[in-house]
Amino acid sequence: MTGSRTHDGVKSSQAWRSSAAQRLTLPTVLTGVLLVAMAISGTAVALPRIGADLRTAGSALNWVVAGYNLAFAVCTLICGSLADVVGRRRVFSGSAAAFALGALICAVGPNIAVVDLGRIVAGVGGAGVMAAGGALLAHAYSGPALTRAFALMGTVAGIGIAVGPSLSGVLIQSLGWRGSFGAYVAIAILLFAGSRGLAESRAPGPHRIDRIGISTCVIGLSGVMVVVLEGPERGWDAPLVVAAAAAGIVLLAVFILSQRRVAAPLLDPSLMRNRQFIGWVLSALTTSVGFLGVLVYLPTYLQSVGDMDSAATGLTIVLLTGPVLVLPLVAGAAVNAGVSPRLLLALALGTVVAGNLWLSTLPVDITAATLAAPLLCIGIGMGITFGISDGQAMRLIPAHRAGMAAGFLNMVRGAAEALVIAAFSALLVSILATRLGATVAATTAAGTIDVSDPAGQAEAFRWSWQLTQYIVAAVCAALSAMALILTRPATQHDTQL
């Protein structure tokens, strides 16, 4: 009898610990999402100050943002697959520590090279936090609870994106740009401490690591990113750019072919054959294309052409990020109430296209009032997709592939962010160069207006911005059509395939 009571007591204690760990999962993951989102949006406001303080411009300065997004994009799939193999909590905790280290390097970096390195390290940490965090939620919840969890994830990402620019603007005004990185260090340390209490989980079966897939994926994506970022400044025929392009194409081809032949692939080919899953992933990519270039480069435009200070710029950007704060939870609740996810997706993609097209008509005397409608349109579209795309995609994937699927979803989103930011910059600088020349174009795009001809450079910047927005809107429209086609309901023909 005593032994039975003891056994029951042990089971009860284990159940209580398991329940407590599950309750801790959601707030811990959401804290990580907040941190990663703030690091994406907040740093853009600091670029003019970083450039002035460290006397740099062009691609070296762009790597402050692009380096983070490159590392994030490259490592999310890897971190997601590793989370399934070595443990989701372990990857989450280690990633929080890596993020703290990267932010610390940025805070004390004496030159732009060190700051860029710190951002890359932080990007690796951010990748693990997002990929392992999504896998932790997918393991802990199911059904409507999973939809609500991912809607909350989107809402908190919206909070981070919304408060990132304004909080960074205030911190930069009072403590300098290094102080903003110090805030990230503090949050990451708290996140690491909280993650130690989470329950561990991993995929069943034999655990193998696809080393060939990891190496070819990392180097291949990095090569593509170097081409996009360095090509406009060094020249498309520069040895570094040509070598990076060749390496990127060859290694990504090797990666794709290898995934069909290895026993435990980094990316299961069956994910790529799931039409609806790919459609929802593409929807996340599309809104990133329409959102990220504006988020990163509009602050520089406002501070140079619009003559706003960093605090006012941060508050203006809330028009873009504010809807992302509110709408993910609303969109998730609407889906649970029976509203068609594809109907919401069509609305979201349409507003993103409209907002970017609207931004191509910026007047000379730009104000927050003239920006309100287009920024709100883009923010509404981003907010809706934040609330539904991840949850709808993850519902289509078996639980044992949760880490891989979350990693792939965030890899695509991160790659889009990195490439969009780099491509937006390259396009803007290239168009500016037709008016001002390559050297002046790079410094103007970084926010430095020559006092010898401020009106001429400001007008050239405005013209280049408008043309860039036309192109972004066209790309978003094409991607939106593809996403809506792919997410259509499965037919009998699809099932037979």
Secondary structure, 3 states (H helix, E strand, C coil): CHHHHHHHHHHHHHHHHHHHHHHHHHHHHHHHHHHHHHHHHHHHHHHHHHHHHHCCCHHHHHHHHHHHHHHHHHHHHHHHHHHHHHCHHHHHHHHHHHHHHHHHHHHHCCCHHHHHHHHHHHHHHHHHHHHHHHHHHHHHCCHHHHHHHHHHHHHHHHHHHHHHHHHHHHHHHHHCHHHHHHHHHHHHHHHHHHHCCCCCCCCCCCCCCCHHHHHHHHHHHHHHHHHHHHHHHHCCCCHHHHHHHHHHHHHHHHHHHHCCCCCCCCCCHHHHCCHHHHHHHHHHHHHHHHHHHHHHHHHHHHHHCCCCCHHHHHHHHHHHHHHHHHHHHHHHHHHHCCCCHHHHHHHHHHHHHHHHHHHCCCCCCCCHHHHHHHHHHHHHHHHHHHHHHHHHHHCCCCHHHHHHHHHHHHHHHHHHHHHHHHHHHHHHHHHHHHHHCHHHHHHHHCCCCCCCCHHHHHHHHHHHHHHHHHHHHHHHHHHHHHHHHHCCCCCHHHHHC
